[in-house]
C-alpha cells in the first residue's frame, strides 16, 4: 500500500498572477489574501476563484461562495469582520467603517446570530467590531 504525501499549499506565480500550488481551497492562504487586499478595496469573488482554482467561471465562483461562511468565521476569530456585496455574493471586503459598509455589516451580524452560524464568543467580537468602528453622531 502506498501513501500519498500531503504537500503544504503555497502561493506560486503564473505570469503576473498568484495562485495556490494545490488548486484546492486553502483557508490560511485565502484568509491571508483577503486580509492583505480586502481592507482597502472590494475583492471580486472571481478574483478569489482565480487565486484558488486558477480560473474563474461560474462553478468555481460558486465553490468560493460555499466557503464564505467558514472564511467569515475564521476572519472574525482573528478580529476582522468580512462583509459581502451582492446576492449571491459578488465581492467581499474587510469592514473598516463607513455608512455603506455599516449598512451591510449590521444585518449580516444579526443574521449570523439568528442562524446560530457563530458562537456567542464570535458574536460578541462582531458586535465589538461594529461598536469600535462606530461613526461619531453629528449634531
DAURDA-V7662 format. One record per residue. PHI is phi in radians with two decimals (* if undefined). D_LAST is the distance of its C-alpha to the last C-alpha in whole Angstrom. Layout:
# DAURDA-V7662
phi=PHI d_last=D_LAST
phi=PHI d_last=D_LAST
This chain:
# DAURDA-V7662
phi=* d_last=74
phi=-1.71 d_last=71
phi=-1.79 d_last=68
phi=-1.54 d_last=65
phi=-1.40 d_last=63
phi=-1.39 d_last=59
phi=-1.83 d_last=58
phi=-1.35 d_last=54
phi=-1.17 d_last=52
phi=-2.34 d_last=51
phi=-1.71 d_last=49
phi=-2.12 d_last=52
phi=-1.73 d_last=52
phi=-2.15 d_last=53
phi=1.16 d_last=53
phi=-1.80 d_last=49
phi=-2.03 d_last=48
phi=-1.82 d_last=48
phi=-2.45 d_last=49
phi=-1.35 d_last=50
phi=-1.27 d_last=53
phi=-1.61 d_last=54
phi=1.26 d_last=53
phi=-2.16 d_last=51
phi=-1.13 d_last=48
phi=-2.22 d_last=47
phi=-0.96 d_last=44
phi=-1.05 d_last=44
phi=-1.23 d_last=44
phi=-1.18 d_last=42
phi=-1.07 d_last=39
phi=-1.09 d_last=40
phi=-1.10 d_last=39
phi=-1.16 d_last=36
phi=-1.21 d_last=35
phi=-1.29 d_last=36
phi=-1.77 d_last=35
phi=-1.49 d_last=32
phi=-1.36 d_last=29
phi=-1.65 d_last=29
phi=-2.30 d_last=30
phi=-1.32 d_last=31
phi=-1.90 d_last=35
phi=-1.13 d_last=37
phi=-1.02 d_last=39
phi=-1.11 d_last=42
phi=-1.17 d_last=41
phi=-1.15 d_last=42
phi=-1.09 d_last=45
phi=-1.09 d_last=46
phi=-1.12 d_last=46
phi=-1.45 d_last=47
phi=-1.82 d_last=50
phi=1.65 d_last=51
phi=-2.43 d_last=50
phi=-2.00 d_last=47
phi=-2.34 d_last=48
phi=-0.89 d_last=47
phi=-1.10 d_last=49
phi=-1.22 d_last=48
phi=-1.09 d_last=44
phi=-1.13 d_last=45
phi=-1.10 d_last=46
phi=-1.13 d_last=43
phi=-1.05 d_last=41
phi=-1.04 d_last=43
phi=-1.55 d_last=42
phi=-1.05 d_last=38
phi=-1.14 d_last=38
phi=-1.18 d_last=40
phi=-1.10 d_last=38
phi=-1.06 d_last=35
phi=-1.11 d_last=36
phi=-1.10 d_last=38
phi=-1.18 d_last=35
phi=-1.11 d_last=32
phi=-1.12 d_last=35
phi=-1.62 d_last=35
phi=1.65 d_last=31
phi=-2.16 d_last=30
phi=-1.87 d_last=28
phi=-1.58 d_last=30
phi=-1.98 d_last=29
phi=-2.16 d_last=31
phi=-2.15 d_last=30
phi=1.69 d_last=33
phi=-2.46 d_last=35
phi=-1.17 d_last=37
phi=-0.96 d_last=35
phi=-1.88 d_last=36
phi=-2.60 d_last=34
phi=-2.44 d_last=32
phi=-2.76 d_last=30
phi=-1.43 d_last=29
phi=-1.20 d_last=25
phi=-2.17 d_last=23
phi=2.01 d_last=19
phi=1.70 d_last=18
phi=-1.11 d_last=17
phi=-1.15 d_last=20
phi=-1.09 d_last=22
phi=-1.12 d_last=20
phi=-1.15 d_last=21
phi=-1.54 d_last=24
phi=-1.32 d_last=24
phi=-1.06 d_last=23
phi=-1.13 d_last=25
phi=-1.11 d_last=28
phi=-1.11 d_last=27
phi=-1.09 d_last=28
phi=-1.14 d_last=31
phi=-1.09 d_last=32
phi=-1.20 d_last=32
phi=-1.11 d_last=33
phi=-1.49 d_last=36
phi=1.00 d_last=37
phi=-1.36 d_last=37
phi=-2.31 d_last=36
phi=-1.30 d_last=37
phi=-1.06 d_last=34
phi=-1.11 d_last=34
phi=-1.20 d_last=33
phi=-1.09 d_last=30
phi=-1.09 d_last=29
phi=-1.10 d_last=29
phi=-1.12 d_last=27
phi=-1.10 d_last=24
phi=-1.12 d_last=24
phi=-1.12 d_last=24
phi=-1.12 d_last=21
phi=-1.20 d_last=19
phi=-1.11 d_last=20
phi=-1.70 d_last=19
phi=-1.08 d_last=15
phi=-1.33 d_last=12
phi=-1.15 d_last=10
phi=-1.34 d_last=6
phi=-1.57 d_last=4
phi=-1.56 d_last=0
